[in-house]
Amino acid sequence: MRDHDDRTAVLGVIDRLVEAWGRHDADAYGACFTADATYVTYVGTCYQGRDEIAESHRTLWARFLAGTRLADEVRDVRFPAPGTAVVTGSGDTYKGRRPDRLHKVQTYVLVREADGEWRIAAFQNTRRRPLLEAVSFRSAPGLVPAERRPLAVR
């Protein structure tokens, strides 16, 4: 039962993050992170700490990402140690209609803090490069992740 409760709580943090993005609420967005969180963008910028994460998003929403929403699809939630969760999934920003395909791979590391609340301690956002991925898989089939290999090859 504990794992189910923890999974629900962890997914709730991701939901709050997406909702805060939709409102462009930098304070609510930042509140999803630990005070010393690390946030790595898909262009490689690394922000350190809840305050810097909130301020960077305040600026992004005022300029480059004004009017955007966040699409997020969780693929996996694991608990490698008590009070620690690793969430992997896909995401993307958009305006208008939600995209059918999400182009970024995302990893969240969440921790249960002393107050019992789950918060994001680290986030990594990487833009997928399907063409480069296909070329590498074709030239080196051993690089294909198990979940994407034909059943006969697994």
N, C-alpha and C positions, 0 to 999 in steps of 0.2 A: 504494500500500500504506500509505503514511503516513497519508492521510486515513482509511482504514479503521481503523488502529490508534488514531488520535486519537478517532475517533467511538466506538469501543469503550471507550476510557478515559473519555471524557466521560460516556457512558451509565452506566458503572460508578460514577461519582460520584453520579449521580442515584439509582441503585439503593441505594448505601450510605446516602444521605440517607433514603430511604423505610424501609430496614431499621432505621436508628437511631430513626426516629420510632416504628416498631412496638414497639421495646424501651423507648421513652421514655428513651433514653440521650443526655442533653444534651451530654456531652463528645464522643461519636462524631458527633452531629449537627453540633456546632460545628466539628469537625475537617474537615468537608467544605467549609468556607469559608476564604477568605484572612483573614489577621490584621486587615485593614482593610475587610472586606466591608461592603456596604450591603444591608439586608434591609427591604423595604417590605411590610407586611401589607395585607390587603384592606380593613381599616378605616383605613388611612393612617398607621399608626404606623411610624416609621423607626428601625431599630436600626443602630448603627454598630459594626462589629468582631465578630470571632469570639466573644470572651468575652461581649459583651452579647447576641449571638444565642443562645448556649448558655444563659445565665442566664434570658433571657426564656422560652425553651422549657421550662426546668426548672420555672418558675412556671406556665406554661400547662398542662403535663401534671399538675401537682399540683392544679390548680383547674379551669379552664374546659374543657380538652381531655383530662381524665383518661380513660384507657381507649380513646382514639381511635386509629385507624390512618390512614395516608395513602395515598390512591389517586393515582397519577400516570400520565399518558399523554403521551409525547413525540410531538409532531406534526412537529417540524422541528429539524434540527441543521445549523447553518451555521458556516463558518470564514472570517469576513471578513478576517482577518489572521493571520499565523503566531502560534501560541500563544494564540489567542483563539477562543472558541466562543460562539455564541448559540443557546440551546435554547428553543423555545417549545412549550407544551403545555397540557394541562388537568389540574386536580387538585381534590381535595376531601378533607376529613377525614370519618371515619365510625366508627360503632360497629356491630358485628354484620356483616351482609352488605354487601359492597362495592356502592356505588351504581352503577346502570346509566349514569346521566348525571352528569358532573362539572361543577360550577358555577363553577369559577374558571379564569381564564386566567392562565398563569404564564410568566414570562420569566426565564431564568437567563443570566448572562454568566459564562463560566468562562475562566480563564487558566491557562496552564502556568507554574508557578513555577520558580524557580531549581533546586529539587531534582528537577525533571522531572515533578512531580505536578500534575494538573489539580485546581483548586479553584474554588469559586464566589466570584466577586468582587462580584456584584450579583444580587439577586433581587427580582422584583416580582410581587405576587399581587393580581389584580383579580377581584372577583365579577362574573360576567355578569348582565346584566339583560335577559333575552330579550324581555320585553314592551316595554320602552323601545327596544330595538334594532329590533324589528319595526315599531314606530310610526315611528321615524326612517327606516327603509328604505322604508317605504310612502310617506312624505311627501317623501323625497329619495332616489330610487333610485340616484343616483350614489354613495351611501354604502355600498352593498352591496359587500363584498369580492369580488374576481374569482373566488375559489374557490367562492363561493356563488351566483354568477350563472348563469342558464341558459346552456348552450353557445352558443346562437344569439346571445346578447348579448355574449359575450366578444370 
